């Protein structure tokens, strides 16, 4: 039996300088789900610090700018939780080299202004496609949108 359950996808971007980045994304395990949850908690804490309200209450009026802010934080959590590997190359003739994401791509205060929009959009799409039903859109969404798993006791 093949126990390799993880699906992967590549997202690549070429910059005007000729340099390229290649991101390997994967379906998540319990560990990465915890990373996702921790990143969302960071967003909730930031909203409370900046606006003096719990995220669920802050978003209750469905104001577009608030939903957009939360959407950015949520996308960051999805993107970073599914990231397995980062590679770069300086130009078309160079070899891919493993590296880390730039700090400004990881930091909650700077990521939305640092990652090129086309790369961010494709990253989110691929991450969600690899993990259907695993990421809740808004605080308070329930687990009804998640994959259902069942078990039962076998007779002795």
N, C-alpha and C positions, 0 to 999 in steps of 0.2 A: 504494500500500500504506500502511496506517495503522501507524506505528511506535510508537504510544502504547500501551505494554504495561502501564502501571501502573493497577491497580484501586484504588479508594478507598472508604472508608466513613466515615460520621459517627457520633460518639457524643456525645450531649448529656445534660447533667444540670442540673436546676433545684434550687437550694438553698432552704432555708426562708426566707432573706432576700428571695427573689424574683429574685436574681441567677442567671445561667445561664452554663455553660461549654459550648463545642462544640469537640470534637477531631476533626480530620481525620486519618485513618490511611491508610496506603498499603501496597501490596505493595512488597517491598524489592528494592533493587539490590545489587550487590556492596559498595557503600559502606555501606549500612545493615546488611548482614550483618557488616561489620567493626565497626560501632558495637555491634551485639549481642554480638559476640565480646569486645570490649573491656570491656563492662559485665559480662559473665560473668567475665572475668579479675579485674576489681575485686572481685567477690564471692569468688572463690577466694582472692585475696590477703587479704581481710578474715577469712575463715575461718581461714586459716593464722595470721594475726596474733592473732586472738582465742582460737583453740583449739589452735594448735601442730600442726596436721595438714593434709595436702593434702585438698581437698574430697572427692575420691573415697574416701579412707580415712575421713574424718569421717562420710560418709554410708553406709558399708559395712554398718553394723549395722541400717539401716532404722528407726532410732528416729524415732517420729512427729514429735517436736519438731525434730529435725534436718532431716527431709524437709520440714517446713513452713517452716523457715528458708530452706532452699535454694529451695523453691517461690516464696517471696516474692522472692528475688533474681532468679530466673529470670523471673518475671512482669515485674519491673522492666525487665529487659533487653529482653524482647519489646515491652513497652509503649513504652519510649523509642526503640527502634530503628524502630518503625513510625509514630511521630508526625511528621506533616507540618506541621500548623498548629494553633494554639490561638486561640480567639476567646472573648470574654466579652461579656455585656451585663448592665447593672445591674438591669433589670426587664423585664417583658414588652413595654413600649412602646419600649424603647431599641433602637438598632442594634447589630449585632455589631461588635466591635472586635478587631483582631488584638493579641495579647499573647504573653507568655512564660509557661511554667508557673512556679508559685511554686517557689522554691529547695527548700523542704522536700518537694516532690513529686518532685524529681530526685535528691536526696541519698540514698545507700544506707542511712544510719543512720536517716533520718526518713520515707522515702516510705511505708512500710507503715502507719504511724500517721497519715499526713496525707491520703491520698486516700480519699474515701468508698467503702466496700466495693462498693456497687452500681455505681458508676462504674468502679472498678478491674476488677470482674468482666466487665462488658460490654466494656471496653477490651481486655482479654486475649482474650476470645472473638472479637471482630471482627478483632483483629490476627492471630490464628492462622488464622481463616477466609480472610483475604486472602493468607496465606502457607503453604499446606499443606506439611508436611514440612520446613520450613526451620528449625525451632527444636527443638533436642535437649533432652529433659527433665532428664537427669541427667549429671553429668560421666562420661565414659566411653561414653556412647551413641555408636553409630557412625553413619556416614553412610548406612547402609542405609535409613534413614527419610527420606532426602532425595529430591528429584526426580532422576530419571536423565536425563542428556543424553548423546547420542552424536554422534560425527562420523566421517567417513571421507574418505579422499582420493579425489578424482575423477581418472579417467584423463585424461592430457593430450590 
